Amino acid sequence: MAKTKESRRARIKTAIRKKLRGNSERPRLTVFRSNADIYAQVIDDDQGRTLVSAGSLKDKAAHGASGVEQAKLIGRAIAEKAKAAGIERVVFDRNGYLYHGRVKALADAAREAGLNF
């Protein structure tokens, strides 16, 4: 049994990453959320590099918004950047977080903006 929230999330994250792997054809869209902000990256695990990224700390419109609204703005932003880089299909990595609230809002906004996963 997990002793803390962090160790529980680390265990879940490891289990998810065993199953998911991003490649050049279908990179991995991963999410990190802190108490104040949310970030998303599209990563090619074969090359070990980040292809595109978006975060509420750099996005002025998203930085002042509330949680779910902030996540929607970042979801749209990451989808637009990915499409500009020629990425249409991704694998979604929730990074140990529950698929609920801000994580779900980001994923739904990215789907609406044109990413397939």
Beta strands, then each sheet from edge to edge (+ up, - down):
strand 1: 28-33
strand 2: 38-44
strand 3: 49-55
strand 4: 91-93
sheet 1: 3+ 2- 1+ 4+
end
